Amino acid sequence: SKDLKGAMETLIEQKRRMLSTVEKLDEHMDFASQLIFAQNRGDLTAENVNQCVLEMMIAAPDTLSVTLFFMLILIAEHPTVEEEMMREIETVMGKQELQS
């Protein structure tokens, strides 16, 4: 477990260095890149990034937690989409309290 954690940290650091040197960032914007930038903005901790990358590596990218996390990052990056989603929720739910 310790070796795996160290390997993940090494891979993330390599990715971080690569991102700092590329000329066209949009060609390298994958999920790991999004996580690194979220950490740079202060939205995530290093441990959050490590855990998400670990899940991607051992459990495949379509696990529920990774998929939900990626969806939330995309929503956060597109505030107009978030506003539309909230209006739709309010339209459907009305005054009812949201539940799990």
C-alpha positions as CSV (number, residue, x, y, z in Angstrom):
1,S,0.0,0.0,0.0
2,K,2.9,2.4,0.9
3,D,4.6,1.5,-2.4
4,L,1.5,2.1,-4.4
5,K,0.9,5.5,-2.7
6,G,4.5,6.5,-3.5
7,A,4.1,5.4,-7.1
8,M,0.9,7.5,-7.4
9,E,2.6,10.5,-6.0
10,T,5.5,10.1,-8.4
11,L,3.2,9.8,-11.4
12,I,1.2,12.9,-10.3
13,E,4.4,14.8,-9.9
14,Q,5.6,13.8,-13.4
15,K,2.3,14.9,-14.8
16,R,2.5,18.2,-12.9
17,R,6.0,18.8,-14.4
18,M,4.8,17.9,-17.9
19,L,1.9,20.3,-17.6
20,S,4.2,23.1,-16.6
21,T,6.3,22.8,-19.7
22,V,3.7,22.2,-22.5
23,E,3.0,24.8,-25.1
24,K,-0.6,23.9,-25.9
25,L,-2.3,23.0,-22.6
26,D,-5.6,22.0,-24.3
27,E,-4.0,19.0,-25.9
28,H,-3.1,17.6,-22.5
29,M,-6.3,18.3,-20.5
30,D,-7.4,14.9,-19.2
31,F,-8.9,13.9,-15.9
32,A,-5.6,13.8,-14.1
33,S,-4.8,17.3,-15.4
34,Q,-8.2,18.6,-14.1
35,L,-7.4,17.2,-10.7
36,I,-4.0,18.8,-10.6
37,F,-5.5,22.2,-11.6
38,A,-8.2,21.8,-9.0
39,Q,-5.5,21.3,-6.4
40,N,-3.6,24.3,-7.6
41,R,-6.8,26.4,-7.2
42,G,-7.2,25.1,-3.7
43,D,-10.4,23.1,-4.5
44,L,-8.7,19.8,-3.6
45,T,-5.9,18.6,-1.3
46,A,-3.0,16.6,-2.5
47,E,-4.5,13.6,-0.8
48,N,-7.8,14.0,-2.8
49,V,-5.8,14.1,-6.0
50,N,-3.8,11.0,-5.0
51,Q,-6.9,9.1,-4.1
52,C,-8.7,9.9,-7.3
53,V,-5.7,8.9,-9.4
54,L,-5.4,5.7,-7.4
55,E,-9.0,4.9,-8.0
56,M,-8.6,5.5,-11.8
57,M,-5.6,3.3,-11.9
58,I,-7.0,0.3,-10.0
59,A,-10.7,0.5,-10.4
60,A,-11.1,2.0,-13.9
61,P,-12.2,5.5,-14.8
62,D,-15.9,4.8,-14.8
63,T,-16.3,4.0,-11.1
64,L,-19.1,5.9,-9.5
65,S,-16.9,8.2,-7.3
66,V,-14.6,9.2,-10.1
67,T,-17.4,9.8,-12.5
68,L,-19.3,11.9,-10.0
69,F,-16.2,13.9,-9.1
70,F,-15.5,14.6,-12.8
71,M,-19.1,15.6,-13.3
72,L,-18.9,18.0,-10.3
73,I,-15.6,19.6,-11.7
74,L,-17.3,20.1,-15.0
75,I,-20.4,21.7,-13.4
76,A,-18.1,24.0,-11.3
77,E,-16.3,25.1,-14.5
78,H,-19.6,26.0,-16.2
79,P,-21.7,28.1,-13.9
80,T,-24.5,28.7,-16.4
81,V,-25.0,24.9,-16.6
82,E,-25.1,24.8,-12.8
83,E,-27.8,27.5,-12.8
84,E,-29.9,25.7,-15.4
85,M,-29.6,22.5,-13.4
86,M,-30.7,24.3,-10.2
87,R,-33.7,25.9,-12.0
88,E,-34.7,22.4,-13.3
89,I,-34.5,20.9,-9.9
90,E,-36.6,23.7,-8.4
91,T,-39.1,23.3,-11.2
92,V,-39.5,19.6,-10.6
93,M,-39.2,19.6,-6.8
94,G,-41.1,22.8,-6.1
95,K,-41.1,23.3,-2.3
96,Q,-40.4,19.7,-1.5
97,E,-37.2,19.0,0.4
98,L,-34.5,17.2,-1.5
99,Q,-33.6,13.7,-0.2
100,S,-30.9,11.2,-1.1
